[in-house]
Amino acid sequence: MKTLINIVIILLVGVGLGLAIRSYRTPASSDGPGPDDVVFTDDGEPAESPDEIENSTPTKPPEDEEWLSRFELTERSGKLVKSEELAGQPYVVSFFFSTCPSICIQQNQVIKELQDEFAGQGVRFVAISVDPETDTPEVLQEYAARFGADDQQWLFMTGDLTYIRRIGAEIFRQPVNKQFHTERFVLVDPSGEIEGFYNWPEKKQLSALKDKIREMITAKDS
């Protein structure tokens, strides 16, 4: 009888531990949702799939305003840079923040490799901060220096967070918020149109991005 009681107790303890483990959720990192996090779309409803999370954008612009089709942000030099100034050559847009301890560093190391590979070939890289209160031009100057960023080829941009959220959603179709962004590069062609989106951690997509940049460079030179 005692043996049976002991077995029942052990089973109950095991079930309790199992439930406790299943109820645990890894806290979301500052770079985005963890694998078990509940993430909400812009309408306040839980996202049902990774695609819904990454592609969620506002359904309409702010009241009495049209969708953005251009932008202007402050570069680390302190100069105001307009999107029109980027026209005429391809450029790659990314979102980041300087205090990110992991993903952003890896992402910018990849851009550093792209910068070196395409140095002097007429392609630019535009990194937009999603923590502009922290990332002042002075902070971005120091941050860019860590990656040996060429001040003509690789721009680091900052501005108002609400405006940057609109730039991400309305122009580049990327959900961004304070210290939140995707792991996608957005390739813009010389005419200012989006060519495609590339997940840089995936080697095949990064390779495809390089191929498409080469195509654009070749077409521009011919």
Buried (B, 14 or more C-beta within 10 A) or exposed (E): EEEEEEEEEEEEEEEEEEEEEEEEEEEBBBBBBEEEBEBEBBEEEEBEEEEEBBBBBBEEEEEEEEEBEEBBBBBBBEEEBEBEEBEEBBBBBBBBBBEBEEBBBEBBEBBBEBBEEBEEBBBBBBBBBBBBEBBBBEBBBEBBEEBEBBEEBBBBBBBEBEBBBBBBBBBBBBBBBBBBBBBBBBBBBBEBEEBBBBBBEEEEBBEBBBEBBBEBBEEBEE
